[in-house]
Amino acid sequence: MQAVLYVGHGSRVKEAAEEAASFIKQTMEKVDGFIQEYCFLELSPPTIMQGVKRCVERGATRIAVVPVLLLSAGHAKRDIPKDLEKARQTYPDVTFTYGRPLGVHPMMVDVIAHKISEKKPLTGDMNILLVGRGSSDPDTLEDVQAITQLLKERLTVQSVDYCFLAAAQPRFNQKIVDTALSGKKNVIVLPYLLFTGILMNEVKSAVAQLPLQEDQTFVICDYLNGHPHLNQLLKDRVLEAVQGKVELMKKN
């Protein structure tokens, strides 16, 4: 019997874990015919091994594991597969397939445009600053650059730039100050994060301390959760993993 195991990142912030669980459950309602469970990589229960165990207890002989993450980085490429190798050893009669993060996709531009329009209408004088979580993995940088390029091609605005909260350059704390000092007037700060959490608080704190002129406005958009395109894209990733298009490991 086929099962789907959704793996979220996890968070020390209870609200973030609850948002992730709610988002996954919304997607589960769009996916029919499989055993479905969710778990977290770290910081929030249940663990990956607990999630696998629950799938097996419900009769799974094949488990498609889907990372509920925005971009490819160490968590998706190393940490989750490491735990799944332990699961394979524990359950040698179960076949595991592995899916992709949400990743770079044209639908993400629609999500971003919606998040901006929730705050103010899109106008040609806007300067969008995409704020990523950050990673030492070069694929993360490439993904953010690709999303930035999609935004430039699709949105008629003055500029689109990017930065990171940690582990990659340019760093958000310096970039946001440089943007303010450059005199740009209509700036949209877009946290490229799925859910709330500590990083959202860091963004709000940094923007609140900016030395802005009277004619400058810096507006912070909400994080990405809440748009139906995200559920559709996660469903697509589920079906890919179920079909075995992205193989991680198989039983011996």
Buried (B, 14 or more C-beta within 10 A) or exposed (E): EBBBBBBBBBBEBEEBBBBBBEBBEBBBEEBEEBBBBBBBBBBBEBBBBEBBBBBBEEEBBBBBBBBBBBBBBBBBBEBBBEBBEEBBEEBEEBBBBBBBBBBBBEBBBBBBBBBBEEEEEEEEEBBBBBBBBBBEBEBBBEBBEBBBEBBBEBBEBBEBBBBBBEBBEEBBBEBBBEBBEEEBBBBBBBBBBBBBBEBBEBBEEBBEEBEBEEEBEBBBBBBBBBBEBBBBBBBBBBBBBBEBEBEBBEEE
